[in-house]
Amino acid sequence: MKMLQYILLILLFSCEALQEIEENLPYEFSITEGWIHFEHGEYDDAEVMFSNVLDINIDVIPKNSYSEAYIGLGWTDLYKANTLWGTGNYDSRKGLRESAKTKFSNAQNGISSFLDLKPDLNAGLAYAYSSLVLYEDFTGVSYDGVIL
């Protein structure tokens, strides 16, 4: 009986070490997993992974990391918008495309001279603006100041 009590005490005190530790995933893992989910069409999971990067302290990750995350979030919104069909999803599609434009703009503000990200950023901005011009033609809403 005493042996059973000792075993229970050991199990009780050793369970503290099994607690789940909640902290941000490493930057490289989050970006890589974000793009893997994106490529598989798992846009909600991709969004979570790219958003994880924005939760990491900017001082402990490489320069332009937030821009890379915003680029991933922008592309995720654009492709998620393309999965919404029908006139009932008109406002949702438009909202996602406007959100993508904002995320690409955030990425642009954070990029200084990191040339590897610029092609993805510029392609994303062009795609976002061109998709929003379709709404201008359809609704008469103007996106002033946009040079295409």
N, C-alpha and C positions, 0 to 999 in steps of 0.2 A: 504494500500500500504506500509506503514511504517512497519507494522507487517511482511510482506513478506520480506522486506529488512533485518530485524532483524533475521528472520529465515535463510535466505541465508547466512548472516554473521556468524551465529552460525555453520551452516553446513560447511562453508568454513574453519573456524578455527579449527573445531573439526576433520577434515579429516587428520590432521597431525598425530594424534594418531593411525590412522589405517594403517600406512605404514608398509610394511613387513620388519621384522628384519632378516637380513641374518647372521647367525652364525652357527657354527658346531653343529650337533646333539650330544646329550650326548653319552658318550662312551658305556654304557650298552645297550642303545637303538640301536645304530648302529650295534653292534656285534649281538645282538639278531635278529634284522630285517635281517641282512645279512644271518644268518643261516636259517631263515624262508624262505627267497627268494631262497636260495640254495636248501632247501628241496623240494620246489615247482618247481624246474627246471628253475627258473627265474635268470639265471646266470649273466646277465648284471646288473640287480637290486642288486643282491648280491655283485657284484664287487663295485658298487657305495657305498653301505653301509659299506663294509670293508675298502674301500679307505677313507671314512670319518674319520675313527679312526686315520689314518696317518696324517690328517690335524690338529688334536688336539695337543696342546702343551703337550709334554711328562711330564712336571712337574705337570700337573693337573689330570693325569689319573693313574690308578694302574700300578705298575711295570709289565713288560712283556706284556703290552697292545699292543704294536706294533707287538710283536711276534704273539699274538693271531690274529691280523688283517692279518698279512702275511700268517699265516696258512690258514685262510679263503680264502684269495686271491689265494693261491696255489691250494687248493681243487677246487675252482671255475674254475680255468684255466684247470685243469685236466678233470673235468666233461664237461666243454664247448667243449674241444677238442673231447670228445667222441660223441658229437652231430653232428660233421662235417663228412659227409660220402663221399666216392668216391675218385678217384685219383686226381680230381681237387682241393681237399682240403688238399692234402698231406702236403704242406708247412705250411698251417695255423695250422693244427693239431700239427705238429712238433714244430712250434713256440710257441704255447700255452703250450705244455709239457715242453719245455725248460724254458719258463717263470715261470711255476709252480716250477721247480727245483730251479730257482733263488729265488723265493719268500720263499720257504721252507728254503733255505740257509740263507736268511735274518732273518727268524724267529729263526733259530738255533743260529745265532750270537747274538741275543738279549735275549735268554733264559739262565738263570744261573742255578737255581735249582728248577724251578717251575714244579714239577712233573706232574701236571694235564695236561699240554700241550704236554709233551713229547710223549705219545702214538700217538696222532694225527699227530704230527710232523714226527715221525719216520715212521709211516704208509704212510704218504704223500711222504716223500723222497723215500721210497722203491717203491711206485707206480710210481713216476716220473722217477726214474732211470730205472726201469724195462721196462717202456714204451719207453724210449729212447734207450735201448739196442736193441729193435726191429728195430729201424732205423739203428743202427750200422750193424745188420745182413743184412739188405736190401741194404744199400748204401755203406758199407765198412768204414763209418766214425767211428773213435774210440773215446770213452770217457775215456781217460787215467786217471788213479788215482782213479777210482771209484771202491770201494770194495762192491761187492754185497753179 
